[in-house]
Amino acid sequence: MFKGKRSTTVATLSASVAFWLLASCASTSPANLDLGTPADGRSYDRKVLIGANTKFVNVDGGEVIKFVVQEPDGADKSFTWRFSKAREAVVDLSALAPNGVLSRPIKVVVGPDPRY
């Protein structure tokens, strides 16, 4: 009977560890998925304007994009991002933007890098 309790304890512990590992993977933020790097101060491939009605933006892996967030009061904020993702992804641009630049979610659809 002692042997049964031991195997139940080991199974419970194993299940707990597995659940913890899965939960930690699920909580990974988009910015941690190797989507690229900030590229402020560098040249860029194109400029994308983010207006009040912008809901999503399409980019390709390998592109360097300067995002210009147009504020209603006329004060624009901007940042530049180099997308290094070689495969398709959908991310929230506000997770990539520096603090205070973008206060609402906008989806970025990253297409595959055309070089591959």
CORQUIGI-V117510 format. One record per residue. RES is the residue in three letters. PHI is phi in radians with two decimals (NA if undefined). PSI is psi in degrees with one decimal (none if undefined). Layout:
# CORQUIGI-V117510
RES;PHI;PSI, RES;PHI;PSI
This chain:
# CORQUIGI-V117510
MET;NA;-36.0, PHE;-1.06;-37.7, LYS;-1.07;-37.8, GLY;-1.14;-41.9, LYS;-1.13;-38.0, ARG;-1.13;-45.7, SER;-1.17;-33.2, THR;-1.16;-41.5, THR;-1.12;-42.7, VAL;-1.14;-42.0, ALA;-1.12;-41.9, THR;-1.12;-43.7, LEU;-1.11;-42.9, SER;-1.09;-43.3, ALA;-1.12;-38.7, SER;-1.13;-43.3, VAL;-1.13;-43.4, ALA;-1.07;-44.1, PHE;-1.09;-42.9, TRP;-1.07;-43.3, LEU;-1.11;-43.6, LEU;-1.14;-40.9, ALA;-1.13;-38.1, SER;-1.21;-32.7, CYS;-1.21;-39.1, ALA;-1.20;-24.3, SER;-1.61;8.4, THR;-1.16;128.3, SER;-1.34;156.6, PRO;-1.03;-32.0, ALA;-1.16;-16.6, ASN;-1.64;7.3, LEU;-1.68;22.2, ASP;0.97;54.9, LEU;-1.52;-10.9, GLY;2.50;-160.1, THR;-2.49;153.0, PRO;-1.06;144.8, ALA;-2.34;31.0, ASP;-1.05;139.9, GLY;1.49;-0.9, ARG;-1.89;166.6, SER;-1.21;157.0, TYR;-2.34;158.6, ASP;-1.38;-38.7, ARG;-2.78;163.8, LYS;-1.91;135.1, VAL;-2.09;123.5, LEU;-1.55;130.7, ILE;-1.87;103.2, GLY;-1.65;-177.0, ALA;-1.11;-27.9, ASN;-1.76;4.6, THR;-1.23;126.7, LYS;-1.94;-30.9, PHE;-2.67;161.7, VAL;-2.40;140.6, ASN;-1.81;131.2, VAL;-2.39;167.4, ASP;-1.97;149.6, GLY;-1.02;142.2, GLY;1.61;-14.0, GLU;-1.42;149.5, VAL;-1.93;118.6, ILE;-2.06;132.5, LYS;-1.71;116.4, PHE;-1.65;126.6, VAL;-2.01;113.5, VAL;-1.59;114.1, GLN;-1.55;116.9, GLU;-1.53;149.7, PRO;-1.03;-29.1, ASP;-1.46;2.2, GLY;1.60;-6.2, ALA;-1.52;104.3, ASP;-1.46;145.0, LYS;-2.13;148.3, SER;-2.53;160.6, PHE;-2.71;159.2, THR;-2.11;137.4, TRP;-2.33;135.8, ARG;-1.77;114.8, PHE;-1.50;113.9, SER;-1.80;7.5, LYS;-1.26;125.3, ALA;-1.54;-17.3, ARG;-2.06;170.1, GLU;-1.21;147.4, ALA;-2.76;157.4, VAL;-2.19;124.9, VAL;-2.33;165.5, ASP;-1.62;118.1, LEU;-1.05;-32.0, SER;-1.14;-21.6, ALA;-1.32;-22.9, LEU;-1.63;-25.3, ALA;-1.25;147.1, PRO;-1.08;155.3, ASN;-0.95;134.4, GLY;1.50;-3.9, VAL;-1.56;-40.0, LEU;-2.37;118.8, SER;-1.83;6.3, ARG;-2.36;155.2, PRO;-1.29;134.5, ILE;-2.38;128.6, LYS;-1.42;137.1, VAL;-1.97;120.6, VAL;-1.69;109.7, VAL;-1.65;114.5, GLY;-1.44;167.5, PRO;-1.13;150.3, ASP;-1.15;119.4, PRO;-1.13;-14.6, ARG;-1.32;-13.1, TYR;-1.97;none
